[in-house]
Amino acid sequence: MDKKKQLTAYFALISGILALSLSALFVRWADAPGLVTTCYRMIIAAFVFGIIFWRQPGTLRKSMLKWWYFPLLGGLFSALDHGLWSTAVNLTQMGNATLFNNLAPLWVSLAAVLIWKEKLGKWFWFGLLLTLSGALVVLGTNLLNNPQFSNGDILALISSLFYAMYYLNTQKSRQVLNTISYVFGSTLTTALILWTYCFLNGYQLFGYDPNTYLAFLGAALISQVIGYFSIGYALGNLPAAIVSPTMITQPVITALLAIPLAGELLLTGQWIGGFVTLLGIFFINRSWTKNQPH
């Protein structure tokens, strides 16, 4: 990969991380069930992506018809991930839910090695160990003090499996689909699944206060449109085994943003954990860039 394309991919990855860092906060700010917030997030984002998708050349639109199962699977995995995670956020500590959900890089790395036969060097695994350890310190204080699983913790852990499947599916799909075709198809699928679930289970879908609708809009435009488009672009140029662990900076940034925006303070040890997380991500990305042709 040439340097310019590599830098663009990393810029997209950083943009996606920053946008997704607000996801948990939007769920907390909305005076609505987590599933309803996520449902609106997907519906609004699908509308925005759809406008951009239909402005593409016809050949690009037709490619999604040929490879329709990639966006369909992506949407299914995303619906299960978001549905379980957004429910978990309201059943356990925000940090716990985010920590367990972000175990996805471990499953992605194992799949990359066992299924796709990718070779990940010792520095990658060392970096992954540092990254997960640092995230545990930053986000798992409540879990370390009270090591018992709640229902919310279990839901968040299960969501991490579907989160990993989304990454792996996106990496494969981006080999044959451009970014907007994939994110539109997968987001639309997710929106339809979540809306159907909410409707059949009697969730209140209308009648919320203006601040809640603003939270829905923020989640859609920032976390989904900017966040998932950026990550989708990055996964077209960087392997999932690199993107997924790097995404662990997202909950660390969420924890930092929660200080002024949600009144949640970090302890000294959590700041150290954040540094360890960033150090681990440096080793992960360094292990990959060193093996790229110059």
C-alpha positions in Angstrom: 0.0 0.0 0.0 1.3 3.4 -0.9 2.0 5.9 1.9 -0.8 8.3 0.9 -3.5 5.7 0.9 -2.2 4.3 4.2 -2.3 7.8 5.8 -5.8 8.4 4.5 -6.9 5.1 6.0 -5.5 6.0 9.4 -7.1 9.4 9.2 -10.4 7.7 8.5 -9.8 5.3 11.4 -9.1 8.2 13.8 -12.2 10.1 12.6 -14.3 7.0 13.2 -12.9 6.4 16.7 -13.7 10.0 17.7 -17.2 9.8 16.3 -18.0 6.5 17.9 -16.6 7.7 21.3 -19.9 9.6 21.7 -22.1 6.5 21.2 -22.6 5.5 24.8 -23.2 9.2 25.8 -26.0 9.6 23.2 -27.7 6.5 24.7 -27.4 7.9 28.2 -28.6 11.4 27.1 -31.7 10.0 25.3 -34.7 9.5 27.6 -35.6 6.3 25.8 -34.7 2.6 25.9 -31.3 1.9 24.3 -32.9 -0.1 21.5 -35.1 2.8 20.5 -32.1 5.1 20.4 -30.2 2.7 18.3 -33.3 2.1 16.0 -33.6 5.9 15.3 -29.8 6.1 14.9 -30.0 3.5 12.1 -33.1 4.8 10.4 -31.8 8.4 10.1 -28.4 7.2 9.0 -29.9 4.8 6.4 -31.8 7.8 5.0 -28.6 9.9 4.7 -26.5 7.0 3.3 -29.4 6.3 0.8 -29.2 9.8 -0.6 -25.5 9.5 -1.2 -25.9 5.9 -2.5 -28.4 6.9 -5.2 -26.1 9.6 -6.5 -23.5 7.1 -7.3 -22.9 5.8 -10.9 -25.2 2.9 -11.9 -22.3 0.4 -12.1 -21.6 0.9 -8.4 -25.2 0.6 -7.4 -25.5 -2.7 -9.4 -22.4 -4.1 -7.6 -24.4 -4.1 -4.3 -27.1 -6.3 -6.0 -24.4 -8.8 -7.1 -22.8 -8.9 -3.6 -26.1 -8.4 -1.6 -25.2 -10.9 1.0 -22.3 -8.9 2.4 -24.4 -5.9 3.4 -27.2 -8.2 4.6 -24.8 -10.1 6.9 -23.2 -6.8 8.0 -26.6 -5.5 8.9 -27.6 -8.6 10.8 -24.4 -8.7 12.8 -24.7 -4.9 13.5 -28.3 -5.3 14.7 -27.4 -8.0 17.1 -24.3 -6.1 18.3 -26.1 -2.8 18.8 -29.3 -4.2 20.2 -27.5 -6.2 22.9 -25.0 -3.5 23.7 -27.5 -0.6 23.9 -29.6 -2.7 26.2 -26.5 -3.6 28.3 -25.6 0.1 28.7 -28.8 0.6 30.8 -28.4 -2.6 32.8 -24.8 -2.2 34.0 -22.0 0.4 34.3 -21.2 2.2 31.1 -17.6 1.2 31.5 -18.5 -2.5 32.0 -20.7 -2.6 28.9 -18.1 -0.9 26.7 -15.3 -3.0 28.1 -17.0 -6.3 27.3 -18.2 -5.1 23.9 -14.6 -4.2 23.1 -13.3 -7.7 23.6 -14.2 -8.0 19.9 -10.5 -7.5 18.8 -9.6 -10.7 20.6 -12.1 -12.7 18.5 -11.1 -10.9 15.3 -7.5 -11.7 15.9 -8.2 -15.4 16.6 -10.4 -15.6 13.5 -7.7 -13.9 11.4 -5.1 -16.5 12.5 -7.3 -19.7 12.6 -9.6 -19.1 9.6 -7.8 -16.7 7.3 -4.3 -18.0 8.2 -3.0 -14.4 8.7 0.4 -14.2 10.3 0.4 -11.9 13.3 3.8 -11.5 14.9 4.9 -11.5 18.5 4.7 -7.8 18.8 1.1 -7.8 17.6 0.1 -10.2 20.4 2.2 -8.3 23.0 0.4 -5.1 21.9 -3.0 -6.7 22.0 -2.2 -7.9 25.6 -1.2 -4.4 26.6 -4.3 -2.9 24.9 -6.8 -5.2 26.6 -5.0 -4.9 30.0 -5.1 -1.1 29.8 -8.8 -1.1 28.8 -9.5 -3.4 31.7 -7.9 -0.9 34.1 -9.7 2.1 32.5 -13.1 0.6 32.1 -13.3 -2.3 34.5 -12.8 -0.6 37.9 -16.3 -1.6 38.9 -15.7 -5.2 37.6 -12.4 -5.5 39.5 -14.0 -4.3 42.7 -17.0 -6.5 42.3 -16.1 -9.4 40.0 -19.6 -10.7 39.4 -21.4 -10.8 36.1 -24.7 -8.9 35.8 -27.2 -9.5 33.1 -25.9 -6.4 31.4 -22.4 -7.7 31.5 -23.4 -10.9 29.8 -25.3 -9.1 27.1 -22.3 -6.9 26.4 -20.0 -9.9 26.2 -22.3 -11.6 23.7 -22.5 -8.4 21.7 -18.7 -8.5 21.3 -19.0 -11.7 19.3 -21.3 -10.0 16.8 -19.1 -6.9 16.8 -16.2 -9.1 15.7 -18.3 -10.7 13.0 -19.2 -7.3 11.7 -15.5 -6.4 11.4 -14.6 -9.6 9.6 -17.5 -9.4 7.2 -16.7 -5.7 6.5 -13.1 -6.5 5.6 -14.2 -9.2 3.1 -17.0 -7.1 1.6 -14.7 -4.1 1.0 -12.8 -6.2 -1.4 -15.7 -6.1 -3.8 -17.9 -3.2 -2.6 -17.1 0.5 -2.2 -17.6 2.1 1.2 -21.0 3.8 0.7 -22.6 0.8 -0.9 -21.6 -1.4 2.0 -22.5 1.0 4.8 -25.9 1.9 3.2 -26.9 -1.7 2.7 -25.8 -2.8 6.1 -27.3 0.2 7.9 -30.6 -0.2 6.1 -30.7 -3.9 7.1 -29.9 -3.0 10.7 -32.6 -0.3 10.8 -35.3 -2.7 9.4 -34.4 -5.5 11.9 -34.4 -3.2 14.9 -37.6 -1.3 13.9 -39.4 -4.6 13.4 -38.2 -5.9 16.8 -39.1 -2.6 18.6 -42.6 -2.5 17.0 -43.4 -6.2 17.7 -42.3 -5.9 21.3 -44.3 -2.8 22.0 -41.5 -0.2 22.5 -42.6 3.4 22.5 -41.3 4.8 19.2 -42.9 8.3 19.3 -43.7 11.0 21.8 -40.3 11.8 23.2 -39.1 15.2 24.4 -37.0 17.4 22.0 -33.7 16.7 23.8 -34.2 13.0 23.3 -34.8 13.5 19.5 -31.6 15.6 19.4 -29.8 12.7 21.0 -31.2 10.4 18.3 -30.0 12.8 15.6 -26.6 13.1 17.2 -26.2 9.3 17.4 -27.2 9.0 13.7 -25.2 11.8 12.2 -22.1 11.5 14.3 -21.8 8.0 15.6 -23.3 6.2 12.6 -22.8 8.3 9.5 -19.4 9.7 10.3 -18.2 6.8 12.5 -19.3 3.8 10.4 -18.5 5.4 7.1 -14.9 6.2 8.4 -14.4 2.7 9.8 -15.8 1.1 6.6 -13.3 3.1 4.5 -10.5 2.1 6.9 -11.4 -1.6 6.6 -11.0 -1.4 2.9 -7.4 -0.5 3.3 -6.3 -1.9 6.7 -6.8 -5.5 8.0 -9.6 -6.1 10.6 -6.9 -7.5 12.9 -5.4 -4.0 13.0 -8.5 -1.8 12.9 -10.4 -3.7 15.6 -7.7 -3.4 18.4 -7.1 0.2 17.5 -10.8 0.8 18.1 -10.2 0.1 21.8 -9.1 3.8 22.0 -12.8 4.6 21.5 -14.0 3.5 25.0 -11.0 5.1 26.5 -11.9 8.4 24.9 -15.5 7.7 26.0 -14.3 7.4 29.6 -12.4 10.7 29.3 -15.5 12.5 27.7 -17.7 11.1 30.5 -15.7 13.3 33.0 -17.1 16.6 31.8 -20.2 15.3 30.0 -21.6 12.6 32.4 -19.9 13.5 35.7 -17.9 10.2 35.9 -14.4 10.7 37.3 -11.3 8.6 36.4 -8.9 7.4 39.1 -5.1 7.7 38.9 -4.8 4.0 37.9 -7.3 4.5 35.1 -5.1 7.2 33.6 -2.2 4.8 33.7 -4.4 2.2 32.1 -5.2 4.6 29.3 -1.5 5.1 28.6 -0.9 1.3 28.6 -3.8 1.0 26.1 -2.3 3.5 23.7 1.2 1.9 24.1 -0.4 -1.5 23.1 -2.1 0.1 20.1 1.3 1.5 19.0 2.9 -1.9 19.1 -0.1 -3.5 17.2 0.1 -0.9 14.4 3.9 -0.9 14.3 3.9 -4.6 13.9 1.8 -4.3 10.7 3.4 -1.2 9.2 6.9 -2.8 9.6 5.8 -5.7 7.4 4.4 -3.5 4.6 6.5 -2.9 1.4 8.0 0.5 1.1 
